[in-house]
Amino acid sequence: EGEGGTLGSLVAYWAHQHVQEIRETIERVVGGIHETSYIGNLLDQTMYCGLSLSRVGVDLRGLVQPVFDKRIIALFRKEMEDGHAAFKNALAQTKWYFPKEEIKRLGI
């Protein structure tokens, strides 16, 4: 390879290392966020950054999108589990009253 090929390889290696570092940083930061609006804001900024970098051949959007998806799914799952637990708790604490006529009508 000529000098241009070696330089191109070095630039590609440098870009790869920095994209990996950015992805790891985003993964760490997103993992600590508990508000979906903050995640949405960070996602918007990251996609904008990826769009800008794509102009020079370093599009990282496809690499970081799954990080955001995974976190949103985890937050959704937690909210559903918390809601289910709260609903079960509310049902357990409720004193149910059925009139005798209704119990007879149902055949209980």
C-alpha positions as CSV (number, residue, x, y, z in Angstrom):
1,E,0.0,0.0,0.0
2,G,1.1,3.5,-0.7
3,E,1.3,6.3,1.8
4,G,-2.4,7.3,1.1
5,G,-3.6,3.7,1.9
6,T,-1.7,3.7,5.2
7,L,-3.1,7.1,6.2
8,G,-6.6,6.0,5.2
9,S,-6.2,2.9,7.4
10,L,-5.0,4.9,10.3
11,V,-7.9,7.4,9.9
12,A,-10.4,4.5,9.7
13,Y,-8.9,2.9,12.8
14,W,-9.0,6.2,14.7
15,A,-12.6,6.8,13.7
16,H,-13.6,3.2,14.7
17,Q,-12.0,3.6,18.1
18,H,-13.7,7.0,18.8
19,V,-17.1,5.7,17.6
20,Q,-16.7,2.8,20.0
21,E,-15.8,5.2,22.8
22,I,-18.8,7.4,22.0
23,R,-21.1,4.3,22.0
24,E,-19.8,3.1,25.3
25,T,-20.2,6.5,26.8
26,I,-23.8,6.8,25.5
27,E,-24.5,3.3,26.9
28,R,-23.3,4.3,30.3
29,V,-25.1,7.6,30.4
30,V,-28.4,6.3,29.0
31,G,-28.3,3.4,31.5
32,G,-28.5,6.0,34.3
33,I,-31.4,8.0,32.9
34,H,-34.9,7.3,34.3
35,E,-36.9,10.0,32.4
36,T,-37.9,9.2,28.9
37,S,-38.0,12.8,27.9
38,Y,-34.2,13.1,28.7
39,I,-33.6,9.9,26.7
40,G,-35.5,11.4,23.8
41,N,-33.5,14.6,24.0
42,L,-30.2,12.7,24.1
43,L,-31.3,10.6,21.2
44,D,-32.2,13.6,19.1
45,Q,-28.8,15.1,19.8
46,T,-27.0,11.9,19.0
47,M,-28.8,11.4,15.8
48,Y,-28.0,15.0,14.8
49,C,-24.3,14.3,15.6
50,G,-24.4,11.0,13.6
51,L,-25.9,12.9,10.6
52,S,-23.1,15.4,10.7
53,L,-20.5,12.7,11.0
54,S,-22.1,10.8,8.2
55,R,-21.0,13.6,5.8
56,V,-17.4,12.4,6.4
57,G,-18.2,8.7,6.4
58,V,-18.5,8.1,10.1
59,D,-22.2,7.5,10.6
60,L,-22.7,6.1,14.1
61,R,-26.5,6.3,14.1
62,G,-27.1,2.6,13.4
63,L,-24.7,1.7,16.2
64,V,-26.2,3.8,19.0
65,Q,-30.0,3.5,18.2
66,P,-30.1,0.0,19.8
67,V,-28.7,1.4,23.0
68,F,-31.7,3.8,23.2
69,D,-34.2,1.2,22.2
70,K,-33.0,-1.2,24.9
71,R,-33.2,1.5,27.6
72,I,-36.7,2.6,26.6
73,I,-37.9,-1.0,26.6
74,A,-36.4,-1.5,30.1
75,L,-38.1,1.6,31.4
76,F,-41.4,0.6,29.9
77,R,-41.1,-2.9,31.4
78,K,-40.4,-1.5,34.8
79,E,-43.3,0.9,34.6
80,M,-45.6,-1.9,33.6
81,E,-44.4,-4.1,36.4
82,D,-44.8,-1.3,39.0
83,G,-48.3,-0.6,37.7
84,H,-49.2,-4.2,37.9
85,A,-47.9,-4.5,41.5
86,A,-49.8,-1.3,42.5
87,F,-53.0,-2.6,40.9
88,K,-52.7,-6.0,42.7
89,N,-52.0,-4.1,45.9
90,A,-55.1,-1.9,45.4
91,L,-57.2,-5.0,44.7
92,A,-56.0,-6.8,47.8
93,Q,-56.8,-3.8,50.0
94,T,-60.3,-3.3,48.6
95,K,-63.2,-4.6,50.6
96,W,-65.7,-5.9,48.2
97,Y,-69.4,-5.8,48.9
98,F,-72.1,-7.6,46.9
99,P,-75.8,-7.3,47.8
100,K,-77.5,-10.7,48.6
101,E,-79.8,-10.3,45.6
102,E,-76.8,-10.0,43.3
103,I,-75.1,-13.1,44.9
104,K,-78.3,-15.1,44.4
105,R,-78.7,-13.9,40.8
106,L,-75.1,-15.0,40.1
107,G,-75.7,-18.4,41.7
108,I,-72.9,-18.1,44.2
